[in-house]
Amino acid sequence: MSMIDEIEKFMSSVDTSINYRTINLGGRGLYIEGIKSVVSFGESEMIFELRKKTLVVEGNSIRVKYLDKTTCVLEGEITAVMTR
């Protein structure tokens, strides 16, 4: 069981049937789960296609530390994480 699954147990009043998850690690890194594809990547902006939304990550010196079919870990100065 993942840490996020454990956190969701405490959030009984929140609809947790979402299709993606993110954890911001103090603005220095970002964990993303639920990626469908990478749309674009660069040092100041990365865009990921999720199942129902697009995730935009902005910052400085952003780089991919880990990437598989559905999960990504970014490192750098994360200044904004937005969905559209």
PDB file of N, CA, C and O in Angstrom:
ATOM      1  N   MET A   1       0.855  -1.185   0.000  1.00  0.00           N
ATOM      2  CA  MET A   1       0.000   0.000   0.000  1.00  0.00           C
ATOM      3  C   MET A   1       0.894   1.238   0.000  1.00  0.00           C
ATOM      4  O   MET A   1       1.922   1.277   0.675  1.00  0.00           O
ATOM      5  N   SER A   2       0.487   2.242  -0.764  1.00  0.00           N
ATOM      6  CA  SER A   2       1.291   3.453  -0.869  1.00  0.00           C
ATOM      7  C   SER A   2       0.981   4.428   0.259  1.00  0.00           C
ATOM      8  O   SER A   2      -0.061   4.337   0.909  1.00  0.00           O
ATOM      9  N   MET A   3       1.886   5.349   0.476  1.00  0.00           N
ATOM     10  CA  MET A   3       1.688   6.392   1.479  1.00  0.00           C
ATOM     11  C   MET A   3       0.451   7.219   1.146  1.00  0.00           C
ATOM     12  O   MET A   3      -0.295   7.617   2.040  1.00  0.00           O
ATOM     13  N   ILE A   4       0.238   7.473  -0.130  1.00  0.00           N
ATOM     14  CA  ILE A   4      -0.918   8.266  -0.537  1.00  0.00           C
ATOM     15  C   ILE A   4      -2.213   7.540  -0.204  1.00  0.00           C
ATOM     16  O   ILE A   4      -3.180   8.167   0.230  1.00  0.00           O
ATOM     17  N   ASP A   5      -2.244   6.236  -0.400  1.00  0.00           N
ATOM     18  CA  ASP A   5      -3.429   5.457  -0.013  1.00  0.00           C
ATOM     19  C   ASP A   5      -3.710   5.606   1.471  1.00  0.00           C
ATOM     20  O   ASP A   5      -4.867   5.723   1.876  1.00  0.00           O
ATOM     21  N   GLU A   6      -2.675   5.603   2.276  1.00  0.00           N
ATOM     22  CA  GLU A   6      -2.842   5.770   3.721  1.00  0.00           C
ATOM     23  C   GLU A   6      -3.393   7.155   4.060  1.00  0.00           C
ATOM     24  O   GLU A   6      -4.254   7.281   4.930  1.00  0.00           O
ATOM     25  N   ILE A   7      -2.914   8.176   3.392  1.00  0.00           N
ATOM     26  CA  ILE A   7      -3.406   9.542   3.621  1.00  0.00           C
ATOM     27  C   ILE A   7      -4.883   9.644   3.251  1.00  0.00           C
ATOM     28  O   ILE A   7      -5.662  10.283   3.957  1.00  0.00           O
ATOM     29  N   GLU A   8      -5.264   9.012   2.142  1.00  0.00           N
ATOM     30  CA  GLU A   8      -6.651   9.070   1.697  1.00  0.00           C
ATOM     31  C   GLU A   8      -7.618   8.461   2.703  1.00  0.00           C
ATOM     32  O   GLU A   8      -8.785   8.851   2.744  1.00  0.00           O
ATOM     33  N   LYS A   9      -7.165   7.528   3.500  1.00  0.00           N
ATOM     34  CA  LYS A   9      -8.017   6.937   4.541  1.00  0.00           C
ATOM     35  C   LYS A   9      -8.481   7.994   5.542  1.00  0.00           C
ATOM     36  O   LYS A   9      -9.575   7.879   6.095  1.00  0.00           O
ATOM     37  N   PHE A  10      -7.666   9.015   5.780  1.00  0.00           N
ATOM     38  CA  PHE A  10      -8.001  10.079   6.717  1.00  0.00           C
ATOM     39  C   PHE A  10      -8.929  11.118   6.090  1.00  0.00           C
ATOM     40  O   PHE A  10      -9.474  11.966   6.797  1.00  0.00           O
ATOM     41  N   MET A  11      -9.113  11.058   4.783  1.00  0.00           N
ATOM     42  CA  MET A  11      -9.873  12.071   4.060  1.00  0.00           C
ATOM     43  C   MET A  11     -11.235  11.528   3.635  1.00  0.00           C
ATOM     44  O   MET A  11     -11.583  11.599   2.456  1.00  0.00           O
ATOM     45  N   SER A  12     -11.987  11.001   4.550  1.00  0.00           N
ATOM     46  CA  SER A  12     -13.250  10.345   4.216  1.00  0.00           C
ATOM     47  C   SER A  12     -14.273  11.297   3.609  1.00  0.00           C
ATOM     48  O   SER A  12     -15.160  10.842   2.887  1.00  0.00           O
ATOM     49  N   SER A  13     -14.186  12.596   3.871  1.00  0.00           N
ATOM     50  CA  SER A  13     -15.159  13.547   3.327  1.00  0.00           C
ATOM     51  C   SER A  13     -14.759  14.071   1.949  1.00  0.00           C
ATOM     52  O   SER A  13     -15.497  14.855   1.352  1.00  0.00           O
ATOM     53  N   VAL A  14     -13.605  13.650   1.440  1.00  0.00           N
ATOM     54  CA  VAL A  14     -13.118  14.126   0.151  1.00  0.00           C
ATOM     55  C   VAL A  14     -13.241  13.001  -0.874  1.00  0.00           C
ATOM     56  O   VAL A  14     -12.921  11.849  -0.581  1.00  0.00           O
ATOM     57  N   ASP A  15     -13.707  13.341  -2.079  1.00  0.00           N
ATOM     58  CA  ASP A  15     -13.773  12.352  -3.150  1.00  0.00           C
ATOM     59  C   ASP A  15     -12.356  12.039  -3.602  1.00  0.00           C
ATOM     60  O   ASP A  15     -11.696  12.877  -4.215  1.00  0.00           O
ATOM     61  N   THR A  16     -11.889  10.838  -3.301  1.00  0.00           N
ATOM     62  CA  THR A  16     -10.518  10.460  -3.638  1.00  0.00           C
ATOM     63  C   THR A  16     -10.454   9.574  -4.881  1.00  0.00           C
ATOM     64  O   THR A  16      -9.433   8.935  -5.133  1.00  0.00           O
ATOM     65  N   SER A  17     -11.521   9.532  -5.648  1.00  0.00           N
ATOM     66  CA  SER A  17     -11.525   8.717  -6.864  1.00  0.00           C
ATOM     67  C   SER A  17     -10.921   9.505  -8.030  1.00  0.00           C
ATOM     68  O   SER A  17     -11.470   9.525  -9.132  1.00  0.00           O
ATOM     69  N   ILE A  18      -9.798  10.142  -7.772  1.00  0.00           N
ATOM     70  CA  ILE A  18      -9.121  10.945  -8.785  1.00  0.00           C
ATOM     71  C   ILE A  18      -8.230  10.045  -9.635  1.00  0.00           C
ATOM     72  O   ILE A  18      -7.933   8.910  -9.263  1.00  0.00           O
ATOM     73  N   ASN A  19      -7.817  10.564 -10.761  1.00  0.00           N
ATOM     74  CA  ASN A  19      -7.024   9.770 -11.679  1.00  0.00           C
ATOM     75  C   ASN A  19      -5.548  10.104 -11.677  1.00  0.00           C
ATOM     76  O   ASN A  19      -4.780   9.545 -12.460  1.00  0.00           O
ATOM     77  N   TYR A  20      -5.149  11.008 -10.807  1.00  0.00           N
ATOM     78  CA  TYR A  20      -3.734  11.343 -10.701  1.00  0.00           C
ATOM     79  C   TYR A  20      -3.434  11.781  -9.269  1.00  0.00           C
ATOM     80  O   TYR A  20      -4.337  12.110  -8.500  1.00  0.00           O
ATOM     81  N   ARG A  21      -2.148  11.777  -8.930  1.00  0.00           N
ATOM     82  CA  ARG A  21      -1.710  12.205  -7.600  1.00  0.00           C
ATOM     83  C   ARG A  21      -0.388  12.937  -7.750  1.00  0.00           C
ATOM     84  O   ARG A  21       0.434  12.590  -8.597  1.00  0.00           O
ATOM     85  N   THR A  22      -0.191  13.959  -6.916  1.00  0.00           N
ATOM     86  CA  THR A  22       1.094  14.654  -6.871  1.00  0.00           C
ATOM     87  C   THR A  22       1.492  14.880  -5.425  1.00  0.00           C
ATOM     88  O   THR A  22       0.642  15.045  -4.550  1.00  0.00           O
ATOM     89  N   ILE A  23       2.772  14.884  -5.190  1.00  0.00           N
ATOM     90  CA  ILE A  23       3.317  15.260  -3.889  1.00  0.00           C
ATOM     91  C   ILE A  23       4.436  16.256  -4.160  1.00  0.00           C
ATOM     92  O   ILE A  23       5.422  15.934  -4.822  1.00  0.00           O
ATOM     93  N   ASN A  24       4.270  17.474  -3.639  1.00  0.00           N
ATOM     94  CA  ASN A  24       5.293  18.506  -3.762  1.00  0.00           C
ATOM     95  C   ASN A  24       6.235  18.342  -2.576  1.00  0.00           C
ATOM     96  O   ASN A  24       5.809  18.393  -1.422  1.00  0.00           O
ATOM     97  N   LEU A  25       7.486  18.150  -2.860  1.00  0.00           N
ATOM     98  CA  LEU A  25       8.489  17.905  -1.829  1.00  0.00           C
ATOM     99  C   LEU A  25       9.216  19.200  -1.489  1.00  0.00           C
ATOM    100  O   LEU A  25      10.384  19.386  -1.830  1.00  0.00           O
ATOM    101  N   GLY A  26       8.498  20.088  -0.812  1.00  0.00           N
ATOM    102  CA  GLY A  26       9.077  21.347  -0.349  1.00  0.00           C
ATOM    103  C   GLY A  26       9.529  22.292  -1.440  1.00  0.00           C
ATOM    104  O   GLY A  26      10.423  23.110  -1.224  1.00  0.00           O
ATOM    105  N   GLY A  27       8.921  22.188  -2.611  1.00  0.00           N
ATOM    106  CA  GLY A  27       9.312  23.062  -3.714  1.00  0.00           C
ATOM    107  C   GLY A  27      10.628  22.681  -4.372  1.00  0.00           C
ATOM    108  O   GLY A  27      11.098  23.381  -5.269  1.00  0.00           O
ATOM    109  N   ARG A  28      11.225  21.579  -3.939  1.00  0.00           N
ATOM    110  CA  ARG A  28      12.510  21.142  -4.500  1.00  0.00           C
ATOM    111  C   ARG A  28      12.364  19.890  -5.354  1.00  0.00           C
ATOM    112  O   ARG A  28      13.299  19.494  -6.050  1.00  0.00           O
ATOM    113  N   GLY A  29      11.193  19.272  -5.300  1.00  0.00           N
ATOM    114  CA  GLY A  29      10.943  18.083  -6.098  1.00  0.00           C
ATOM    115  C   GLY A  29       9.452  17.827  -6.182  1.00  0.00           C
ATOM    116  O   GLY A  29       8.671  18.371  -5.401  1.00  0.00           O
ATOM    117  N   LEU A  30       9.064  16.994  -7.136  1.00  0.00           N
ATOM    118  CA  LEU A  30       7.652  16.697  -7.331  1.00  0.00           C
ATOM    119  C   LEU A  30       7.505  15.248  -7.762  1.00  0.00           C
ATOM    120  O   LEU A  30       8.178  14.789  -8.685  1.00  0.00           O
ATOM    121  N   TYR A  31       6.615  14.533  -7.081  1.00  0.00           N
ATOM    122  CA  TYR A  31       6.253  13.159  -7.428  1.00  0.00           C
ATOM    123  C   TYR A  31       4.907  13.226  -8.139  1.00  0.00           C
ATOM    124  O   TYR A  31       3.979  13.856  -7.633  1.00  0.00           O
ATOM    125  N   ILE A  32       4.782  12.590  -9.299  1.00  0.00           N
ATOM    126  CA  ILE A  32       3.545  12.588 -10.072  1.00  0.00           C
ATOM    127  C   ILE A  32       3.175  11.146 -10.387  1.00  0.00           C
ATOM    128  O   ILE A  32       4.015  10.364 -10.831  1.00  0.00           O
ATOM    129  N   GLU A  33       1.922  10.800 -10.155  1.00  0.00           N
ATOM    130  CA  GLU A  33       1.412   9.465 -10.423  1.00  0.00           C
ATOM    131  C   GLU A  33       0.159   9.611 -11.287  1.00  0.00           C
ATOM    132  O   GLU A  33      -0.672  10.479 -11.020  1.00  0.00           O
ATOM    133  N   GLY A  34       0.013   8.781 -12.314  1.00  0.00           N
ATOM    134  CA  GLY A  34      -1.158   8.833 -13.173  1.00  0.00           C
ATOM    135  C   GLY A  34      -0.903   9.481 -14.516  1.00  0.00           C
ATOM    136  O   GLY A  34      -1.833   9.956 -15.168  1.00  0.00           O
ATOM    137  N   ILE A  35       0.346   9.503 -14.932  1.00  0.00           N
ATOM    138  CA  ILE A  35       0.718  10.115 -16.216  1.00  0.00           C
ATOM    139  C   ILE A  35       0.312   9.195 -17.360  1.00  0.00           C
ATOM    140  O   ILE A  35       0.507   7.981 -17.308  1.00  0.00           O
ATOM    141  N   LYS A  36      -0.252   9.801 -18.386  1.00  0.00           N
ATOM    142  CA  LYS A  36      -0.553   9.080 -19.619  1.00  0.00           C
ATOM    143  C   LYS A  36       0.559   9.274 -20.639  1.00  0.00           C
ATOM    144  O   LYS A  36       0.958   8.331 -21.322  1.00  0.00           O
ATOM    145  N   SER A  37       1.064  10.523 -20.740  1.00  0.00           N
ATOM    146  CA  SER A  37       2.176  10.805 -21.644  1.00  0.00           C
ATOM    147  C   SER A  37       2.836  12.128 -21.262  1.00  0.00           C
ATOM    148  O   SER A  37       2.258  12.949 -20.550  1.00  0.00           O
ATOM    149  N   VAL A  38       4.047  12.308 -21.751  1.00  0.00           N
ATOM    150  CA  VAL A  38       4.766  13.572 -21.576  1.00  0.00           C
ATOM    151  C   VAL A  38       4.503  14.394 -22.825  1.00  0.00           C
ATOM    152  O   VAL A  38       4.811  13.958 -23.934  1.00  0.00           O
ATOM    153  N   VAL A  39       3.934  15.587 -22.652  1.00  0.00           N
ATOM    154  CA  VAL A  39       3.609  16.463 -23.771  1.00  0.00           C
ATOM    155  C   VAL A  39       4.839  17.283 -24.154  1.00  0.00           C
ATOM    156  O   VAL A  39       5.202  17.361 -25.328  1.00  0.00           O
ATOM    157  N   SER A  40       5.479  17.896 -23.148  1.00  0.00           N
ATOM    158  CA  SER A  40       6.698  18.670 -23.398  1.00  0.00           C
ATOM    159  C   SER A  40       7.503  18.759 -22.116  1.00  0.00           C
ATOM    160  O   SER A  40       6.966  18.632 -21.016  1.00  0.00           O
ATOM    161  N   PHE A  41       8.799  18.979 -22.274  1.00  0.00           N
ATOM    162  CA  PHE A  41       9.639  19.147 -21.097  1.00  0.00           C
ATOM    163  C   PHE A  41      10.765  20.114 -21.392  1.00  0.00           C
ATOM    164  O   PHE A  41      11.299  20.170 -22.500  1.00  0.00           O
ATOM    165  N   GLY A  42      11.104  20.867 -20.373  1.00  0.00           N
ATOM    166  CA  GLY A  42      12.190  21.828 -20.448  1.00  0.00           C
ATOM    167  C   GLY A  42      12.601  22.197 -19.035  1.00  0.00           C
ATOM    168  O   GLY A  42      11.991  21.735 -18.071  1.00  0.00           O
ATOM    169  N   GLU A  43      13.609  23.008 -18.903  1.00  0.00           N
ATOM    170  CA  GLU A  43      14.110  23.366 -17.571  1.00  0.00           C
ATOM    171  C   GLU A  43      13.158  24.269 -16.798  1.00  0.00           C
ATOM    172  O   GLU A  43      13.234  24.329 -15.571  1.00  0.00           O
ATOM    173  N   SER A  44      12.260  24.977 -17.492  1.00  0.00           N
ATOM    174  CA  SER A  44      11.361  25.901 -16.790  1.00  0.00           C
ATOM    175  C   SER A  44       9.899  25.478 -16.831  1.00  0.00           C
ATOM    176  O   SER A  44       9.081  26.017 -16.086  1.00  0.00           O
ATOM    177  N   GLU A  45       9.556  24.515 -17.695  1.00  0.00           N
ATOM    178  CA  GLU A  45       8.167  24.042 -17.750  1.00  0.00           C
ATOM    179  C   GLU A  45       8.116  22.622 -18.287  1.00  0.00           C
ATOM    180  O   GLU A  45       8.808  22.277 -19.245  1.00  0.00           O
ATOM    181  N   MET A  46       7.282  21.806 -17.651  1.00  0.00           N
ATOM    182  CA  MET A  46       7.014  20.454 -18.135  1.00  0.00           C
ATOM    183  C   MET A  46       5.506  20.262 -18.148  1.00  0.00           C
ATOM    184  O   MET A  46       4.801  20.707 -17.242  1.00  0.00           O
ATOM    185  N   ILE A  47       5.021  19.589 -19.193  1.00  0.00           N
ATOM    186  CA  ILE A  47       3.590  19.367 -19.339  1.00  0.00           C
ATOM    187  C   ILE A  47       3.344  17.871 -19.508  1.00  0.00           C
ATOM    188  O   ILE A  47       3.986  17.203 -20.318  1.00  0.00           O
ATOM    189  N   PHE A  48       2.393  17.364 -18.717  1.00  0.00           N
ATOM    190  CA  PHE A  48       2.057  15.949 -18.737  1.00  0.00           C
ATOM    191  C   PHE A  48       0.578  15.774 -19.051  1.00  0.00           C
ATOM    192  O   PHE A  48      -0.265  16.506 -18.533  1.00  0.00           O
ATOM    193  N   GLU A  49       0.269  14.806 -19.898  1.00  0.00           N
ATOM    194  CA  GLU A  49      -1.120  14.458 -20.150  1.00  0.00           C
ATOM    195  C   GLU A  49      -1.528  13.423 -19.113  1.00  0.00           C
ATOM    196  O   GLU A  49      -0.867  12.398 -18.945  1.00  0.00           O
ATOM    197  N   LEU A  50      -2.622  13.705 -18.423  1.00  0.00           N
ATOM    198  CA  LEU A  50      -3.200  12.776 -17.464  1.00  0.00           C
ATOM    199  C   LEU A  50      -4.427  12.150 -18.113  1.00  0.00           C
ATOM    200  O   LEU A  50      -4.690  12.412 -19.287  1.00  0.00           O
ATOM    201  N   ARG A  51      -5.171  11.347 -17.403  1.00  0.00           N
ATOM    202  CA  ARG A  51      -6.352  10.712 -18.008  1.00  0.00           C
ATOM    203  C   ARG A  51      -7.408  11.724 -18.418  1.00  0.00           C
ATOM    204  O   ARG A  51      -7.949  11.641 -19.521  1.00  0.00           O
ATOM    205  N   LYS A  52      -7.707  12.669 -17.554  1.00  0.00           N
ATOM    206  CA  LYS A  52      -8.780  13.614 -17.842  1.00  0.00           C
ATOM    207  C   LYS A  52      -8.318  15.070 -17.863  1.00  0.00           C
ATOM    208  O   LYS A  52      -9.111  15.961 -18.165  1.00  0.00           O
ATOM    209  N   LYS A  53      -7.064  15.322 -17.551  1.00  0.00           N
ATOM    210  CA  LYS A  53      -6.563  16.692 -17.456  1.00  0.00           C
ATOM    211  C   LYS A  53      -5.139  16.762 -17.986  1.00  0.00           C
ATOM    212  O   LYS A  53      -4.535  15.753 -18.352  1.00  0.00           O
ATOM    213  N   THR A  54      -4.627  17.980 -18.015  1.00  0.00           N
ATOM    214  CA  THR A  54      -3.226  18.220 -18.328  1.00  0.00           C
ATOM    215  C   THR A  54      -2.581  18.831 -17.096  1.00  0.00           C
ATOM    216  O   THR A  54      -3.159  19.719 -16.469  1.00  0.00           O
ATOM    217  N   LEU A  55      -1.394  18.366 -16.744  1.00  0.00           N
ATOM    218  CA  LEU A  55      -0.665  18.879 -15.588  1.00  0.00           C
ATOM    219  C   LEU A  55       0.504  19.716 -16.090  1.00  0.00           C
ATOM    220  O   LEU A  55       1.317  19.244 -16.884  1.00  0.00           O
ATOM    221  N   VAL A  56       0.587  20.957 -15.626  1.00  0.00           N
ATOM    222  CA  VAL A  56       1.672  21.857 -15.998  1.00  0.00           C
ATOM    223  C   VAL A  56       2.517  22.123 -14.761  1.00  0.00           C
ATOM    224  O   VAL A  56       1.997  22.521 -13.719  1.00  0.00           O
ATOM    225  N   VAL A  57       3.811  21.903 -14.878  1.00  0.00           N
ATOM    226  CA  VAL A  57       4.754  22.146 -13.790  1.00  0.00           C
ATOM    227  C   VAL A  57       5.697  23.250 -14.240  1.00  0.00           C
ATOM    228  O   VAL A  57       6.323  23.153 -15.295  1.00  0.00           O
ATOM    229  N   GLU A  58       5.794  24.301 -13.433  1.00  0.00           N
ATOM    230  CA  GLU A  58       6.692  25.410 -13.746  1.00  0.00           C
ATOM    231  C   GLU A  58       7.756  25.527 -12.667  1.00  0.00           C
ATOM    232  O   GLU A  58       7.535  25.150 -11.517  1.00  0.00           O
ATOM    233  N   GLY A  59       8.913  26.053 -13.051  1.00  0.00           N
ATOM    234  CA  GLY A  59       9.986  26.235 -12.089  1.00  0.00           C
ATOM    235  C   GLY A  59      11.300  26.588 -12.767  1.00  0.00           C
ATOM    236  O   GLY A  59      11.327  27.112 -13.880  1.00  0.00           O
ATOM    237  N   ASN A  60      12.372  26.293 -12.075  1.00  0.00           N
ATOM    238  CA  ASN A  60      13.723  26.582 -12.561  1.00  0.00           C
ATOM    239  C   ASN A  60      14.590  25.343 -12.415  1.00  0.00           C
ATOM    240  O   ASN A  60      14.514  24.628 -11.415  1.00  0.00           O
ATOM    241  N   SER A  61      15.396  25.105 -13.403  1.00  0.00           N
ATOM    242  CA  SER A  61      16.323  23.962 -13.410  1.00  0.00           C
ATOM    243  C   SER A  61      15.599  22.643 -13.132  1.00  0.00           C
ATOM    244  O   SER A  61      16.113  21.791 -12.408  1.00  0.00           O
ATOM    245  N   ILE A  62      14.414  22.477 -13.704  1.00  0.00           N
ATOM    246  CA  ILE A  62      13.655  21.236 -13.509  1.00  0.00           C
ATOM    247  C   ILE A  62      14.273  20.139 -14.373  1.00  0.00           C
ATOM    248  O   ILE A  62      14.599  20.360 -15.539  1.00  0.00           O
ATOM    249  N   ARG A  63      14.426  18.978 -13.796  1.00  0.00           N
ATOM    250  CA  ARG A  63      14.928  17.829 -14.543  1.00  0.00           C
ATOM    251  C   ARG A  63      14.223  16.563 -14.069  1.00  0.00           C
ATOM    252  O   ARG A  63      13.790  16.470 -12.920  1.00  0.00           O
ATOM    253  N   VAL A  64      14.117  15.607 -14.960  1.00  0.00           N
ATOM    254  CA  VAL A  64      13.485  14.333 -14.657  1.00  0.00           C
ATOM    255  C   VAL A  64      14.498  13.443 -13.956  1.00  0.00           C
ATOM    256  O   VAL A  64      15.578  13.183 -14.486  1.00  0.00           O
ATOM    257  N   LYS A  65      14.147  12.980 -12.771  1.00  0.00           N
ATOM    258  CA  LYS A  65      15.016  12.048 -12.033  1.00  0.00           C
ATOM    259  C   LYS A  65      14.571  10.610 -12.227  1.00  0.00           C
ATOM    260  O   LYS A  65      15.383   9.686 -12.164  1.00  0.00           O
ATOM    261  N   TYR A  66      13.261  10.420 -12.465  1.00  0.00           N
ATOM    262  CA  TYR A  66      12.716   9.076 -12.664  1.00  0.00           C
ATOM    263  C   TYR A  66      11.479   9.192 -13.529  1.00  0.00           C
ATOM    264  O   TYR A  66      10.675  10.106 -13.349  1.00  0.00           O
ATOM    265  N   LEU A  67      11.321   8.267 -14.472  1.00  0.00           N
ATOM    266  CA  LEU A  67      10.138   8.259 -15.329  1.00  0.00           C
ATOM    267  C   LEU A  67       9.854   6.827 -15.759  1.00  0.00           C
ATOM    268  O   LEU A  67      10.731   6.138 -16.278  1.00  0.00           O
ATOM    269  N   ASP A  68       8.611   6.385 -15.537  1.00  0.00           N
ATOM    270  CA  ASP A  68       8.177   5.119 -16.107  1.00  0.00           C
ATOM    271  C   ASP A  68       6.840   5.352 -16.796  1.00  0.00           C
ATOM    272  O   ASP A  68       6.516   6.499 -17.105  1.00  0.00           O
ATOM    273  N   LYS A  69       6.061   4.323 -17.047  1.00  0.00           N
ATOM    274  CA  LYS A  69       4.826   4.474 -17.826  1.00  0.00           C
ATOM    275  C   LYS A  69       3.811   5.414 -17.201  1.00  0.00           C
ATOM    276  O   LYS A  69       3.094   6.107 -17.923  1.00  0.00           O
ATOM    277  N   THR A  70       3.730   5.456 -15.872  1.00  0.00           N
ATOM    278  CA  THR A  70       2.686   6.259 -15.216  1.00  0.00           C
ATOM    279  C   THR A  70       3.193   7.164 -14.103  1.00  0.00           C
ATOM    280  O   THR A  70       2.409   7.917 -13.525  1.00  0.00           O
ATOM    281  N   THR A  71       4.474   7.110 -13.792  1.00  0.00           N
ATOM    282  CA  THR A  71       5.021   7.824 -12.638  1.00  0.00           C
ATOM    283  C   THR A  71       6.248   8.639 -13.046  1.00  0.00           C
ATOM    284  O   THR A  71       7.029   8.229 -13.905  1.00  0.00           O
ATOM    285  N   CYS A  72       6.398   9.795 -12.414  1.00  0.00           N
ATOM    286  CA  CYS A  72       7.550  10.648 -12.692  1.00  0.00           C
ATOM    287  C   CYS A  72       8.000  11.330 -11.400  1.00  0.00           C
ATOM    288  O   CYS A  72       7.175  11.683 -10.558  1.00  0.00           O
ATOM    289  N   VAL A  73       9.289  11.509 -11.251  1.00  0.00           N
ATOM    290  CA  VAL A  73       9.856  12.290 -10.160  1.00  0.00           C
ATOM    291  C   VAL A  73      10.704  13.394 -10.792  1.00  0.00           C
ATOM    292  O   VAL A  73      11.618  13.134 -11.575  1.00  0.00           O
ATOM    293  N   LEU A  74      10.372  14.628 -10.427  1.00  0.00           N
ATOM    294  CA  LEU A  74      11.103  15.789 -10.922  1.00  0.00           C
ATOM    295  C   LEU A  74      11.936  16.385  -9.806  1.00  0.00           C
ATOM    296  O   LEU A  74      11.577  16.290  -8.632  1.00  0.00           O
ATOM    297  N   GLU A  75      13.053  17.002 -10.175  1.00  0.00           N
ATOM    298  CA  GLU A  75      13.911  17.673  -9.212  1.00  0.00           C
ATOM    299  C   GLU A  75      14.209  19.067  -9.744  1.00  0.00           C
ATOM    300  O   GLU A  75      14.350  19.255 -10.953  1.00  0.00           O
ATOM    301  N   GLY A  76      14.303  20.030  -8.863  1.00  0.00           N
ATOM    302  CA  GLY A  76      14.578  21.406  -9.232  1.00  0.00           C
ATOM    303  C   GLY A  76      13.743  22.332  -8.375  1.00  0.00           C
ATOM    304  O   GLY A  76      13.147  21.900  -7.389  1.00  0.00           O
ATOM    305  N   GLU A  77      13.693  23.582  -8.735  1.00  0.00           N
ATOM    306  CA  GLU A  77      12.877  24.553  -8.011  1.00  0.00           C
ATOM    307  C   GLU A  77      11.479  24.546  -8.630  1.00  0.00           C
ATOM    308  O   GLU A  77      11.282  25.063  -9.730  1.00  0.00           O
ATOM    309  N   ILE A  78      10.518  23.965  -7.929  1.00  0.00           N
ATOM    310  CA  ILE A  78       9.139  23.875  -8.409  1.00  0.00           C
ATOM    311  C   ILE A  78       8.390  25.101  -7.901  1.00  0.00           C
ATOM    312  O   ILE A  78       8.237  25.279  -6.693  1.00  0.00           O
ATOM    313  N   THR A  79       7.919  25.952  -8.820  1.00  0.00           N
ATOM    314  CA  THR A  79       7.229  27.172  -8.410  1.00  0.00           C
ATOM    315  C   THR A  79       5.723  27.098  -8.591  1.00  0.00           C
ATOM    316  O   THR A  79       4.991  27.833  -7.928  1.00  0.00           O
ATOM    317  N   ALA A  80       5.238  26.223  -9.479  1.00  0.00           N
ATOM    318  CA  ALA A  80       3.797  26.103  -9.696  1.00  0.00           C
ATOM    319  C   ALA A  80       3.464  24.717 -10.264  1.00  0.00           C
ATOM    320  O   ALA A  80       4.198  24.157 -11.077  1.00  0.00           O
ATOM    321  N   VAL A  81       2.325  24.192  -9.798  1.00  0.00           N
ATOM    322  CA  VAL A  81       1.782  22.931 -10.327  1.00  0.00           C
ATOM    323  C   VAL A  81       0.298  23.206 -10.579  1.00  0.00           C
ATOM    324  O   VAL A  81      -0.450  23.509  -9.650  1.00  0.00           O
ATOM    325  N   MET A  82      -0.119  23.098 -11.844  1.00  0.00           N
ATOM    326  CA  MET A  82      -1.498  23.455 -12.194  1.00  0.00           C
ATOM    327  C   MET A  82      -2.106  22.392 -13.103  1.00  0.00           C
ATOM    328  O   MET A  82      -1.396  21.739 -13.869  1.00  0.00           O
ATOM    329  N   THR A  83      -3.415  22.225 -13.015  1.00  0.00           N
ATOM    330  CA  THR A  83      -4.115  21.367 -13.959  1.00  0.00           C
ATOM    331  C   THR A  83      -5.023  22.229 -14.822  1.00  0.00           C
ATOM    332  O   THR A  83      -5.489  23.292 -14.413  1.00  0.00           O
ATOM    333  N   ARG A  84      -5.255  21.736 -16.020  1.00  0.00           N
ATOM    334  CA  ARG A  84      -6.201  22.409 -16.918  1.00  0.00           C
ATOM    335  C   ARG A  84      -6.941  21.385 -17.723  1.00  0.00           C
ATOM    336  O   ARG A  84      -7.788  21.739 -18.543  1.00  0.00           O
TER     337      ARG A  84
END
